[in-house]
Amino acid sequence: MGQLVQITTGEGRVWRGTLVPSHELSGERIVQLKLESGYNVGLHLGPSDRVEALPGAPAAPEKEAPATRTNDRSTAEDRPWIALLSTGGTIASRVDYRTGGVRPVRTEREVLGFFPDLDKDGPVRMVTVSDRLSEEIRPEDWLSLAREIVRVFGEGAQGVVVTHGTDTMAYTSAALAFLLEDLPGPVVLVGSQRSPDRPSSDAFTNIVQAARLARHPDLGEVVVLMHEGLSDDRFAVHRGTRVRKMHSSRRDAFRSRDGPPLGSIDGETLTFCGDFRHRSNGPARLSGTLDPRASILWFHPGLDPLRAAAFVKGQRGVVIAGTGLGHMSLEHLPWIRSAIAEGTVVVMTTQCLAGPSDPYVYSTGRELLRAGVLYGEDLHPETAYAKLLWALGQSNDPAEVRRRMLEERAGEFEARHQAVEPG
Amino acid sequence: MGQLVQITTGEGRVWRGTLVPSHELSGERIVQLKLESGYNVGLHLGPSDRVEALPGAPAAPEKEAPATRTNDRSTAEDRPWIALLSTGGTIASRVDYRTGGVRPVRTEREVLGFFPDLDKDGPVRMVTVSDRLSEEIRPEDWLSLAREIVRVFGEGAQGVVVTHGTDTMAYTSAALAFLLEDLPGPVVLVGSQRSPDRPSSDAFTNIVQAARLARHPDLGEVVVLMHEGLSDDRFAVHRGTRVRKMHSSRRDAFRSRDGPPLGSIDGETLTFCGDFRHRSNGPARLSGTLDPRASILWFHPGLDPLRAAAFVKGQRGVVIAGTGLGHMSLEHLPWIRSAIAEGTVVVMTTQCLAGPSDPYVYSTGRELLRAGVLYGEDLHPETAYAKLLWALGQSNDPAEVRRRMLEERAGEFEARHQAVEPG
């Protein structure tokens, strides 16, 4: 125990860390390592795995220069750093005692004032991207944020934390996942459901965990980190394209679609439940742009086809939240056919918000498919919308936009991954 | 065991049934009765409860004339009967082997052909109200269905089963709950997720349970009955105003909002988890009508305020599915203020689909409230929409419509029932 070791697996993967006591339930051949990132991993040792004792005390992160783990902030410049991009929201809000409501904090100083321990694991460079509640964030803000992320990775950030209001955080995480390519580190969106000057706030624990996750030596995708369950020290790591706010007030409001989250943090231990995208060698880059000429239409009994037609008119795309497997009244076929003839991309999803859309089960789905409706498989309407804005930004040709919509880009089609392997 | 007894509680409630063995975990003072409806109830006996042994064998239902429990269908006319109103949907669908898709069955004969055992507990009178998949059902169909329900209760039905496509069943159940008053028996909506000519179909078990529940001696409200969990013999009874289809393909697709369903059926036992509305003395009646000049608008980042304004223009009401506690960008304030000034009722709900809406937590909610937006508490957007059509049908005065929207009518505001007592 306490020995610094390096484990090389049969597949050539290298883990370095300090041996720590295993869980009581662990089998004989499982060793538990504390990595430099602060996370523990349990490794199941096979006959082809090689274990070496290393000299010296603190473990070095896998892909980083050795860092002395001190709280001496004066040596910050040459130590690995993460960027914290602040956009506003409850995590950076406080109660306005005049009105009793919550308002965004206005200055970086106020934010740092809330989280004095944020940089205890290493330097954090803060950038205020916006200071709005998340219902005010627009697609052009997604683009600015993506550009800012590319910039800070270009300057050498090890990872990025984005503080964000929870209301539209899942829209933003999906948009960033489609916009960003070759990420050399994690982009962790984090919010809180209770403002940081309230006793029950989840702001402190969420942001501290997000900062740790941003230093993860291997993760290279856009994720959302929020509380999981009712315990104070459990957190879920959701894939940015599979997550949704499913409760208006609980701390564990976020859920991954149709299964467990990508990863779970329980106290000191991070466990991935599925394959995650690994850090690229970079440089991070922005893939194209967004075209915001699209929107989401909720189908319901009594929805007037003329009104729906007028709502869609003049846009390049629409995501319909249909019923069940992706249905709507066939009264709407005339405007759908006209819109498609004019080059509008019509995407069908399900308002059930779980389970697939599927045009092949009922006659209605077949009719809509024949009319040219594109079925968005198991995408949330919000994710389909973010992807549509991105796909529209790639090309003016509807056929090319449709092709992009169906091509997997950021782990968004869970139904295509039948076998989920541990990462 | 096997003795027919009558139990009169301290509060004057009377239960008659046959004593059956209690569950192993039941305490000494809990007796289990099999009622004539076929359901078992567990009764916790208090000191003021009175138990009498009754002569004769089968128990009589509380409010019905004694019925001999035989399969002799020739005596059907003078035995208690239920009505089965068929509207179409998967439960009355079959695979079209030409296309491989599912199509509605077209005749009552076809429906009866599927469910030969439907009337084994007593007569069932069938009425075909429509034969459409549920995405084709419109608010005017909700009205026709409500009128038909009033008619069959008027003719003496003990209860009503409505077979319905699952896609929009929760919209219909909410609309019926707001439209119908003084129900002298249950109205049980039932559907299936797999068509009855497929081996995995849930149509048979669901419809048989629905027919039993329609004979319940005490229930007098609109409910949805569907599978619960993965077992074949568990069913959930959802309050018609608190339920939503939350999965596109699973048999247990329906969920009650923010808590357990109103009741659960496990094999032979029906257990109510909350207070239910009891049978009225009738006669059932229709309260007013529906005004369909309203719709649901899904707010999302990038939603153009001018487009939203045009979508709402000319309608008497709109339900907004806002983010989080019921928010949207304040860019939309100008059209909201104009719409309200013109007499449109603007109702806010949450697209999270769980948890309350609440205008008092954030500055955005307060601004929307000040502009005259009505917060729909913890109503699903669909329930709020059905209630809005009903409220608009009650009055031309927006103030009166708003008053109706906030007045509880059919157990729709769960947040107001902090203490839930067993029924």
Interface residues (C-beta under 8 A of the other chain):
Chain A: D96 T99 G100 G101 V102 R103 L133 S134 E135 E136 I137 R138 P139 D141 W142 T166 D167 T168 Y171 T172 K245 M246 H247 S248 S249 R250 A253 P292 A294 S295 I296 L297 W298 F299 H300 P301 G302 L303 D304 R307 A310 F311 A321 G322 T323 G324 L325 G326 H327 M328 S329 L330 E331 T350 C352 L353 A354 G355 P356 S357 D358 Y360 V361 Y362 S363 T364 G365 R366 P381 E382 Y385 L389
Chain B: D96 T99 G100 G101 V102 R103 L133 S134 E135 E136 I137 R138 P139 D141 W142 T166 D167 T168 Y171 T172 K245 M246 H247 S248 S249 R250 A253 P292 A294 S295 I296 L297 W298 F299 H300 P301 G302 L303 D304 R307 A310 F311 A321 G322 T323 G324 L325 G326 H327 M328 S329 L330 E331 T350 C352 L353 A354 G355 P356 S357 D358 Y360 V361 Y362 S363 T364 G365 R366 P381 E382 Y385 L389
